[in-house]
Amino acid sequence: MTREIWPAGEIEVTVSGAFTTHHRFWTEAGTLGEMALPALRRCGVFDGAGGRELAVCRTSFWGRSHEMREGGAGLGTARPQSFWRRVMDVRYGNREYVLQPAGFWTQSWHLVDALDHELLEIRPRGVFRRGAFMTALVVIDADLLVFAYYLVWMRWQEQSAAASTSASTAAIVAAG
């Protein structure tokens, strides 16, 4: 994948694997690429259709900050706005974006620019289907699209871990 701008349209991401998940980005025009995210590592790799390799990483083991790199060069960073908020400030290139949930109870996310224009919507494929549907509402940089998906996937994983911890704690208290 050469550095490209992605036209408005629909992208489907399918996920397979257990300890290393493989996220395949599909479009009507063909495959955009595949991201591999190992469960016990801080970094994953996106292999684009044209041979480009992008690293997506959590910047610290316990932190919720992330970055995207190509070779040694940083392309983007993301940080939560605060510890208690799910909203993330995303910096890609020299531009600022906000990645925010679509609502309190929903799993859908929106990427908006500094002028609050919605650029991208990311929503889960379904209850028992891993992955996502992404709708690019405007022409968008393909690397930014991949980075936004990675950030949402990581948030979904954090929410899933928190829910399972709550459920196991409740079961221990009930059994106690």
Phi, psi and omega in degrees: 000114171286160179300121186222163174258132183263130181289163176300142179156189186258136176232134176249136177244121176255146184238135174224163178098163182243294182279330168237119180266141180247120184251109181261127182264114183248143174223173176297329182279349181134196183274132176278326179155188181222138177250131176250124181238101177292140186294323187255020179238157180279339186239150173232174183228134172255120176258112180283161182300329181267007177101357176290144179237122180243133176263133174242128188220148165278132188285337174216158185298318183266346185280168177248019176268147185222163176213159175237133182227151170233116188064234176261358186268133176281130178260323184203158175224158177214139179219144174293148180294326174201171183298323187268352183259147177275342183294139180239139171271125183244131174242120179232121186065233178249024181242152179253138178224166174232130175254117187224149176292150181288338179187179184289317185265354185267157175263358181282150181230155179231139171257123180237154179271184183296336179267010179068027173272130180285127182254324190211139174242134179235123180224149182296153180290329181164176185297314184252017180236121179281151179116197186205161165251132177240136177243112174278113184276343177219174173294131187221149177295129183299324179294321178295321177300314180296316180297316179298317177299314180303315181296318178295317178301317180295321177295319177298321179294319177297317180295320179295318178295319179296319180294318180291325176296317178297318181294318180290324177295319178296322179293322179293317179296318181293324180283335188295000000 
